[in-house]
Amino acid sequence: MERSIGALGVVLLADNFLPWYRLSWTVIRYGTGQQTHHVNTATAWHSSSGWSLAVLLGVVAAIGYVTCGVYADRWPTLPARLRWLFLLTGTTGLLVATVSWLAIPSVDAPGGYGFVAAEEIAGGVRSGDIVRDHLSAREVNVAWGFYLAVFIMTALVLLMLLDIVRRADRNAVTSPG
């Protein structure tokens, strides 16, 4: 079970370098009517502080949970308590990712899907740039890397919980009572 949890932690770490957010737009040249399609993508680290924190919490939870087995012989009761702590850490990461996603304005919300005709916006931001923590239109712009991470983090939390319950059942059967 710990190997699966460790593997999910590694996969989650790799996933945060996939596209989590994307902007796509079409430009129509004045006069010719020629259309060009553009796409810009960003990773968890480049698009959202909340998503960066969520990945960090998930990876720390996986690493911490796996390392609990190293100290099981030396301090028998400590790993059980730490496993609960790392389960809580992983769950918090999943909640942070979800809340950060919900905080992105919807397409239907006022100002949720903006159109800018100018090539350059104030502050040196160009049309099509993804500005960290200023995301919009979650239904169309959140990319597949985010949804994969939510799946991985859910599996991570469920595996930790399953392992904790199995260990508790094993200890209940082996303890004299």
Buried (B, 14 or more C-beta within 10 A) or exposed (E): BBEBBBBBBEBBBEBBEBBBBBBEEEEEEEEEEEEEEEEBBBBBBBBBEBBBBBBBBBBBBBBBBBBBEEEEEEEEEEBBEBBEEBBBBBBBBBBBBBEBBEEBBBEEEEEBBEEEEEEEEEEEEEBBBBEBEEBBBBEEBBBEBBEBBBEBBBBBBEBBBEBBEEBEEEEEEEEEE
